């Protein structure tokens, strides 16, 4: 445990003692800390450099069946904060489900070294600027690129220190490094913009700046002079960076809070097929070097690998303690901390890949659309209705051909998910890992 974590845990434990002495039946203290550095460049010149550091503390107190959460300065006198929290709790509505996590569910609070989530590489501002310029130069060097939206590089870390009156004390820290660049190709009304990026926990795992820049330039040039596709129903293939959003809709729909509120189109589907039988959707917080990994959740509970969907069948909700009790279940270690308290969230989500390569999936499709950009957020998680602006490429005779834009694609998630086919190209850089996905048929509004 580093010196800062030891210091923050000591402060948190003193605050808990103060709250218990003041009349709280139970309480916990969470400190979210972060620090980072970022630079951005455009057209070969530095536009911005930024350094940030924060420590945000929240105290959650329970008085009978009433609960309140307040935020404060960890360096200030704890007594006024405690008094305010207890006063708020006493006038809050009763919540029969609110409590700390069950003691038998708590992790041991040990360091998260086994998950390899922290890289202490200290990048200088000068080195970050050099990387951003290299990225932008590579992107602008692609024939057909006419302008730049800029390039950025960032590095930092964030972590959680958590202590509870039930005896849990732990900390976790995760580093993060990223590179991104966007450019413009074409002129006048025919201009198109695209981007590429990489984001990793460990600096050494990042794609090279030159490779990221070159991909961004090539993607952008391919989009020039798009046309509009014909209106009708047709197969749709989602590029992995768009397919992540589709799977994120499943993750949101199986969040226990949405189930308890009755605001999910999957609320009555537990134990039923929602995906083809070939698919399993796992949530695993214990993966090495993955951005969603954590040795314990926002309540101190250790989460285990868990299928959300197994062989196509919906098997589990994402649950924190209060939501689980409301549904007559037990927490599965998926709590996250936020400014307003605790709520369920996923960790690392992975959809099982298919057997075909991306190219084979496109050939097998024959005629349709390949979508690599969506515009707007058109998902209604209560009904499953889905409608988004889109752009991408025509699929003709099993090949990507003409770029297309100014499209609207629409369907219902129930039907879309039931007709999925997957390629084998998992992109494992992100907390939601999916391959290229094909939806059998969607409505396309074009010309």
C-alpha positions, 0 to 999 in steps of 0.5 A: 500500500502506498503512502497516500492510500495509507493516509487516506484510509486512516482519515476515512477510519477516523471519520467512521469513528466520528460518525458512529459516536455521533449516532450513525448505526452504520457508515462507509467512506469512499475517497476517489482520487485521480491525477493526470496530464494531457496535451493536444496539438493541431496543425503542428502546434501545441494547443493545450497542456493540462495537469489535474489532481483531485481527491473527492470524499463521500460519507454515507450514513445509515440511521435506522432504515434511512440513508444519506450521502454527503461529499466533503473535503477530506482535509476539513474538520469531520464533525460538521460533515458528520452532523450534516449527514446524520441530519439529512438521514433522519429526514430522508424517506425510509429505504427498507433495502439500504444497508452496507454489504453483508460481511460474508460478501466482503473482499479482504481488501488486499492490494490489486497487484495480481490484476496488474492494473497500475503502470507508474510510467511518468511521461514528461509533457515534452514526450507527450507533445512529441507523440501527439505531433508524430500522430498528427504528422502520420495522419496528415501524410496520408494522400487525400487528407486536407486538414486536421482536427488535432491529436491528443495524448493523455496519461494518469491514474485513478483509484478508490479508497474505501472503509466501512463500519463493518470492518472493510478497508481497501484501496485500488488504483488503475493507470490509463494512457491514451492517444487519439487523432482526427483528420479531415479529407476532401474539400467543400461539401464533400469533406469527411472526418474520421479518427483513430485512437488507442487506450491502455492501462500500461504505456508499453501496450499502446499502439505506436503513434505513427500507426494510429495516425496512419489508420486515422488518415486512411479511414478518413480518405475512404469516406470521401464523396459518400452517397445515400443508400436506397431505403429498404430492409437489409443486413447490417454489419457493425464495425467493432467500435460501433458494436460495443454500443450495441452490447452496452445496451444489453449491459444497461438493460440487465442493470439491476436498478433498471430491473427494479424500476421496471424500465428495461425491455429485458425485465421479464426475460430472465431464464429466456433466450435473448441472443442466439445459442452460440453467444455467451456474454461474460462479466469478469472483474478479475481479468489481468490488465483490463480497464474494468478490473477491480479486486473489490467493488464500490461496497467492498464486495469481491466480484467473481466471473459471471455470465450475463447471458449463457448460450443465448439465455439471460442468466444474471442481473448486475447487482449491488447490495440494495438493488439485490435486496429489492429483487430478493437476491444477493449482491454479486459485487457489481457496485460502483461509487458515484456522487449520489451514492452506490449503484450497479455497474459492469466490469469487463464485459466480453461477448463470445466471438464467432468462427468467421473472419471479418472478411468472411462475414462480409462475403457471406452477407453479399448485399447490405451495409457496413456501419462504422459511425452512428449519429445520435442516441436513439435507444429506448431501453424501456421498449427496445426501440432503436433508431440512429443516424448512420454512415459507412459503406455499401456491401455489394457482391460480398465486398465493401464498396461505396461510402454512404452517409445520411442514413437512418437505421431502425429496429427493435433490440429484441429482434436485432439481438436474436439475429446476431452473427459474430466474426472472430475479431475481438478487440480486447482493449476496452471494458466492453469487448466485442467482435464485428457483428451482423444483424440479419435485417434492419430498416434503412431510410436513405434516398 
